[in-house]
Every structure is written in structure tokens, then in C-alpha cells.
């Protein structure tokens, strides 16, 4: 199943690597990855599409625990 994650991250060294590493360690395969920076702050908007057989709520909870992750929302892809 495919899921789309919408995240807000701090622009910190290694933040993207931590997101990708957590995603892969939880058994999901990144399919697409897109992001942009807020013009007036030190945050990134990140959109990531993943594939996996596990429930997306498991990955959502792990991503939310990352220090640099300020918010994370998940929705199934249509």
C-alpha cells in the first residue's frame, strides 16, 4: 500500500537522513520525496510517498518522535 506523509521539520543537519533512515528501518520504501523551505523561518515542508505492507500509523509515530520533526500527517494514496 502507498501512503503520503506531510511533515514539518527543523532545518537541522542530518534531519533528512534521520527521516529516511527511520522510514527504511520501519519497513517502508520511499517512492518520492519533495520539499521546500519556509522563506521566513528555519523549517522545511516535506512530502514523502512510501510503499509498505505495515500500517502507516507505526511509521507516523516513529517519525513524530524524531527531535527535528515538528509535525507529521499521513494519508493513503489514491
Secondary structure, 3 states (H helix, E strand, C coil): CEEEEEEEEECCCCHHHHHHHHHHHCCCEEEEEEEEECCCCCEEEEEEEEECCCCHHHHHHHHHCCCCEEEEEEEECC
